[in-house]
Amino acid sequence: MTGHGAAARLSDRQRLAWLQLLRSENVGPVTFRQLVNHFGSAETALQMLPELAARGGATRRIVIASQADAERELEEASRLGARFVAVGEPEYPPLMRRMDQPPPLLAMKGDLSIPLRPTVALVGARNASLTGIKMAKQLAAELGKAGFSVASGLARGIDAAVHQGSLDSGTIAALAGGLDRPYPPENLTLFEEIAKRGTVLSEMPFGWVPRARDFPRRNRLVAGIAFGLVVVEAAKRSGSLISARLAGEMGRLVFAVPGSPLDPRAGGTNTLLKDGAILVTEVDDIVSQITPLLEKPLPEPDRLEEPPPTTAAAPPNDRDRDKIVQLLGPSPVLIDDIIRHTGLHPSQVLTVLLELDLAGRLERHSGSAVSLLPGDA
C-alpha cells in the first residue's frame, strides 16, 4: 500500500481479507492502513487484532468480522451488480486517493468510468426553492456539457436536482448507507436510474441503514471525489456547510451561489461568500477556476502490493505504553509531537496508538492528530 507505480489489483483472497478487516470493530480507514503496513497483510493483521486490543486496555474481546460474513457481503455485491474497489485500483476515483483518510474499499455500481473523469460536486438544501432547483439542474447540465462528471449525495431538494441535471452526461451519487439501502425512499427511482446510467458508491456495508452520524461521512466522499464543491442553497446550519468545510480542509475549491438576504436558505451560501468562497452565477465561474487544475498531473496511485512487516524497531513495552498514554488527553495532539516528545521510534508510537484505537480508547482527528476518548481522558 505504499510507494508509487502502476495501479495493481487485489487478488480475490486479499479482497476478502481486506473486507473482513475493514468490517471488524474499531477498524477505520487510518487504522486499516496502519495495520496492513505494520503487519504486511490484512490476513496477518486479522490474527493480531485480539492481542493488540488487549494490550491497548480493552475490557472485552474485540469483535472480528467473520470470513463467512465477508463472503456473504461480496456475494451480495455481485448479486446486485456492484463491486468492491480498493484504493489504488484502476477504477478507484483518483481524487479520493488524495484524501487524508481514503476509504480502503468502495462499493461501486454503474458506469465506473464516470468517476475517473474530472468531477465537480454540487450540494444544497433539502427544502430547496424552485429557483435553487432550477439553478442546480442548469449548472449540473452545463458542467456535463463541459466534460465534467457531477457528484452529489442523493438527498432531497438540491442534490436530487443535481443528479437529474447530469444524468445524461455522467452523475455520481454517494450514499450514507449501504448500496442496497438508498435514502431517502422518495429518491429510489432516481437512485435506480443513476445505478444504470451513472455511478453509485458507498463505503458502508451492504444492509447498513443510514443514521444521522453517517451523513457527514457521505459528505466527505462527495467533497473528496471532486476538484471543487458548489453550494447552491444552504441555511446557516446545514450539512452542505459541513461538506464545504471538508472540501476546504482537503484543499478543494469551494464555490457558492448567492441568494437573497431575506431567504434563510441563502444564509449559509452568503456566509461562505463572505468567508472567501468563489462566487457562482454561471457555469463559467466554475469551469474557469477548475480548468487550470486539470493541467497538473495527479500523484501516481498507491501500490497495492502488501508491504513486508515493519521491523525497524523493537516492539513497545509497558513503559513505552504508559509514557504515551500519559501524554494523551481529551484535546487532540499531533502524532509527530508525541514521537518527538517521547523519543520513541515512530513505529513504536504508531503501534501503541493502534492498540488504543482497537481497544476503543482513541479518537483520530484530521491532520494526523489523536486524543483519548472522554472515558479515558
C-alpha positions in Angstrom: 0.0 0.0 0.0 3.0 2.3 0.0 5.2 3.7 -2.8 4.3 4.7 -6.4 3.9 2.9 -9.6 1.4 1.3 -11.9 -2.0 0.5 -10.4 -2.4 -3.1 -9.3 -5.3 -5.2 -8.3 -6.0 -7.2 -5.2 -6.4 -10.9 -5.5 -9.7 -12.4 -4.5 -8.1 -13.7 -1.3 -6.7 -10.3 -0.5 -10.0 -8.6 -1.2 -11.8 -10.9 1.1 -9.3 -10.3 3.9 -9.4 -6.5 3.3 -13.2 -6.6 3.7 -13.1 -8.8 6.8 -10.5 -6.5 8.4 -12.4 -3.3 7.4 -15.6 -4.6 8.9 -14.0 -5.6 12.2 -14.7 -3.5 15.3 -12.8 -0.2 15.7 -11.0 -0.5 12.3 -11.4 2.7 10.4 -9.5 3.9 7.3 -6.4 5.1 9.2 -6.3 2.1 11.5 -6.7 -0.3 8.5 -3.9 1.3 6.5 -1.5 1.2 9.5 -2.4 -2.4 10.4 -1.7 -3.6 6.8 1.5 -1.5 6.6 2.7 -2.8 10.0 1.9 -6.5 9.6 2.4 -6.8 5.8 -1.1 -8.1 5.0 -4.7 -7.9 6.1 -4.7 -11.7 6.9 -1.9 -11.3 9.4 -3.5 -8.1 10.9 -6.7 -10.1 11.5 -4.8 -12.6 13.5 -3.2 -9.9 15.6 -6.4 -7.9 16.4 -7.2 -9.6 19.8 -3.7 -9.3 21.1 -3.4 -5.6 20.0 -6.7 -4.7 21.6 -5.8 -6.4 24.8 -2.5 -4.5 25.0 -4.5 -1.3 24.5 -6.6 -2.0 27.6 -9.7 -3.4 26.0 -12.1 -4.7 28.7 -13.7 -7.3 26.4 -12.7 -9.3 23.4 -12.8 -7.3 20.1 -15.4 -8.3 17.6 -13.8 -9.5 14.4 -15.8 -9.8 11.2 -16.1 -13.5 10.2 -14.8 -14.7 6.9 -18.3 -16.0 6.2 -19.8 -12.6 6.7 -17.3 -11.0 4.4 -18.0 -13.7 1.8 -21.7 -13.0 2.1 -21.2 -9.3 1.5 -19.1 -9.9 -1.6 -21.8 -12.3 -2.9 -24.5 -9.7 -2.2 -22.5 -7.1 -4.1 -22.1 -9.4 -7.0 -25.8 -10.3 -7.0 -26.7 -6.6 -7.2 -24.2 -5.9 -10.0 -21.8 -4.0 -7.7 -18.1 -4.3 -6.9 -15.7 -3.6 -4.1 -12.9 -1.4 -5.5 -9.7 -1.0 -3.5 -7.8 2.2 -3.1 -5.2 2.3 -5.9 -7.0 0.0 -8.2 -7.7 1.5 -11.7 -11.4 2.2 -11.0 -10.9 3.9 -7.7 -11.8 7.7 -8.0 -8.4 9.4 -8.5 -9.0 12.4 -6.3 -10.2 10.3 -3.4 -6.7 8.8 -3.2 -5.6 12.3 -2.2 -7.9 12.4 0.8 -6.4 12.4 4.3 -8.2 9.1 5.1 -9.4 7.5 1.8 -11.8 4.5 2.3 -9.7 1.3 1.7 -12.7 -0.2 -0.2 -15.6 1.4 -2.0 -18.7 -0.4 -3.0 -19.5 0.8 -6.5 -22.2 0.2 -9.1 -22.9 1.5 -12.6 -20.5 3.0 -15.1 -17.2 3.1 -13.2 -15.5 5.2 -15.8 -17.6 8.3 -14.8 -15.7 8.9 -11.5 -12.4 8.7 -13.4 -13.3 12.0 -15.3 -12.7 15.4 -13.8 -15.5 15.8 -11.3 -17.4 18.8 -9.7 -19.6 18.3 -6.6 -22.9 20.3 -6.1 -24.9 20.2 -2.9 -27.5 22.2 -1.2 -30.7 22.5 0.8 -33.3 19.7 1.1 -36.1 22.2 1.4 -34.9 23.9 -1.8 -36.6 26.8 -3.5 -37.8 26.5 -7.1 -35.1 29.0 -8.1 -32.5 26.9 -6.3 -33.7 23.7 -8.0 -33.6 25.3 -11.4 -30.1 26.7 -10.8 -28.8 23.3 -9.6 -30.2 21.5 -12.7 -28.8 24.1 -15.0 -25.3 24.1 -13.5 -25.2 20.3 -13.4 -26.3 20.0 -17.1 -23.8 22.7 -18.3 -20.9 21.1 -16.3 -21.7 17.8 -18.1 -21.6 19.5 -21.4 -18.2 21.0 -20.5 -16.9 17.5 -19.9 -17.2 17.1 -16.1 -18.8 14.4 -14.1 -21.1 15.7 -11.4 -21.3 14.4 -7.8 -23.9 14.8 -5.1 -25.4 13.0 -2.1 -28.9 11.8 -3.4 -30.7 13.9 -0.7 -34.0 15.7 -1.4 -34.0 19.1 -3.0 -30.8 20.4 -4.5 -29.0 17.0 -4.6 -31.8 15.4 -6.5 -31.9 18.3 -8.9 -28.2 18.0 -9.5 -28.4 14.3 -10.3 -31.4 14.9 -12.7 -29.5 17.6 -14.5 -26.4 15.5 -15.0 -28.0 12.1 -15.6 -27.4 12.2 -19.3 -23.7 13.3 -19.1 -22.4 11.4 -16.0 -23.6 11.7 -12.4 -22.2 10.2 -9.2 -24.3 9.6 -6.1 -22.5 8.9 -2.8 -24.7 7.2 -0.2 -24.7 7.3 3.6 -25.9 3.7 3.9 -25.2 0.5 2.0 -25.8 0.4 -1.7 -28.9 -1.7 -1.1 -30.3 0.9 1.3 -30.6 4.1 -0.7 -32.1 7.1 1.2 -34.5 8.9 1.1 -37.2 6.5 -0.1 -38.7 9.1 -2.5 -35.4 9.1 -4.5 -35.4 5.3 -5.1 -36.4 5.7 -8.7 -33.7 8.3 -9.2 -31.2 6.0 -7.5 -32.1 3.2 -9.8 -31.6 5.4 -12.9 -28.2 6.6 -11.6 -27.2 2.9 -10.9 -28.0 2.2 -14.6 -26.6 5.3 -16.3 -24.3 6.9 -13.8 -22.4 5.7 -10.7 -23.4 5.0 -7.1 -20.9 4.4 -4.4 -20.6 3.9 -0.6 -18.1 2.9 2.0 -20.8 1.4 4.3 -21.6 -2.3 4.5 -24.5 -3.8 2.5 -27.6 -3.8 4.6 -26.5 -0.7 6.5 -29.4 1.7 7.2 -28.1 5.2 7.3 -28.1 7.1 10.7 -27.7 10.8 11.4 -23.9 10.4 12.1 -23.4 8.6 8.8 -24.3 11.6 6.6 -21.1 13.6 7.4 -19.1 10.5 6.2 -21.2 10.6 3.0 -20.5 14.4 2.7 -16.8 13.6 2.9 -17.0 11.3 -0.1 -18.8 13.9 -2.1 -16.2 16.5 -1.2 -13.3 14.2 -1.7 -14.2 13.0 -5.2 -14.2 16.4 -6.8 -11.9 19.3 -7.8 -14.4 21.7 -6.3 -17.7 21.8 -4.4 -20.5 24.2 -5.2 -23.1 25.0 -2.6 -26.3 26.2 -4.3 -28.6 26.8 -1.3 -27.9 26.2 2.4 -29.1 27.6 5.7 -26.5 28.8 8.2 -26.5 25.4 9.9 -26.7 22.7 7.4 -25.0 19.6 6.2 -24.0 21.4 3.0 -21.8 23.7 5.1 -20.1 20.6 6.6 -19.4 19.5 3.0 -17.9 22.9 2.2 -15.7 22.8 5.3 -14.5 19.3 4.4 -13.8 20.4 0.9 -11.8 23.3 2.1 -9.8 21.1 4.5 -8.9 18.8 1.6 -7.7 21.7 -0.5 -10.6 21.6 -2.9 -12.1 24.8 -4.3 -15.3 26.0 -2.6 -18.0 27.8 -4.6 -21.3 29.3 -3.6 -24.3 30.7 -5.4 -25.5 33.9 -3.8 -29.1 34.3 -2.6 -31.5 36.9 -1.2 -30.6 38.0 2.3 -34.3 37.6 3.1 -34.3 33.9 2.3 -32.9 31.7 5.2 -31.9 29.1 2.6 -29.3 31.6 1.4 -27.9 32.3 4.8 -25.2 29.7 4.6 -24.2 30.4 1.0 -23.9 34.1 1.6 -21.8 33.4 4.7 -19.5 31.2 2.6 -19.0 34.0 0.1 -18.1 36.4 2.9 -15.6 33.9 4.1 -13.9 33.7 0.7 -15.8 31.1 -1.4 -15.8 31.7 -5.1 -19.0 33.4 -6.4 -21.1 31.5 -8.9 -23.7 33.0 -11.1 -23.0 30.9 -14.2 -21.1 27.7 -15.1 -18.1 29.6 -16.5 -17.4 30.8 -12.9 -16.7 27.1 -12.0 -15.1 25.9 -15.2 -12.6 28.8 -15.4 -11.3 28.0 -11.9 -11.0 24.3 -12.3 -9.6 24.0 -15.8 -6.1 25.2 -14.8 -6.1 22.4 -12.1 -6.6 19.8 -14.8 -3.2 20.7 -16.3 -1.4 19.5 -13.2 -0.7 15.8 -13.1 -2.3 13.8 -10.2 0.0 11.8 -7.9 0.6 8.2 -9.0 -1.8 5.7 -7.3 -0.7 3.8 -4.3 0.7 0.4 -5.0 -1.5 -2.4 -3.6 1.3 -4.9 -3.0 1.1 -5.5 0.7 4.5 -4.5 2.1 6.8 -6.5 4.3 6.0 -6.3 8.0 7.6 -3.4 9.9 10.7 -4.5 11.7 12.5 -1.1 12.1 12.3 -1.1 15.9 11.7 -3.4 18.9 8.0 -3.7 19.9 6.9 -1.2 22.5 6.9 -2.3 26.1 4.6 -1.4 29.0 6.8 1.5 30.0 6.6 2.9 26.4 2.8 2.5 26.5 2.5 4.3 29.8 4.7 7.2 28.5 2.4 7.7 25.5 -0.9 7.4 27.4 0.2 10.0 29.9 0.7 12.5 27.1 -2.8 12.0 25.7 -5.9 13.7 26.9 -9.3 15.0 25.6 -7.5 17.6 23.4 -6.1 16.4 20.1 -2.3 16.3 19.8 -0.2 15.6 16.7 1.3 12.2 16.4 4.6 13.8 15.3 4.7 15.8 18.6 4.2 12.5 20.5 7.1 11.0 18.7 9.4 14.0 19.3 8.5 14.3 23.0 8.9 10.6 23.8 12.0 10.0 21.7 10.5 6.6 20.7 10.7 5.2 17.2 7.7 6.2 15.1 6.7 2.5 14.6 6.6 2.1 18.4 4.3 5.1 18.8 2.1 4.0 15.9 1.8 0.5 17.4 0.7 1.9 20.8 -1.8 4.1 19.1 -3.1 1.2 17.1 -3.6 -0.8 20.3 -5.5 2.1 21.9 -7.6 2.5 18.8 -8.6 -1.2 18.6 -9.4 -1.1 22.3 -11.9 1.7 21.7 -10.0 4.3 23.7 -8.6 6.5 20.9 -10.2 9.1 18.7 -8.5 10.2 15.5 -8.8 13.7 14.1 -7.8 15.3 10.8 -4.2 16.4 10.3 -2.8 13.2 12.0 -3.9 14.2 15.5 -5.3 11.9 18.2 -6.9 12.2 21.6 -8.2 9.9 24.3 -12.0 9.3 24.4 -13.7 11.0 27.3 -13.9 7.9 29.5 -10.1 7.5 29.3 -9.1 11.2 29.5 
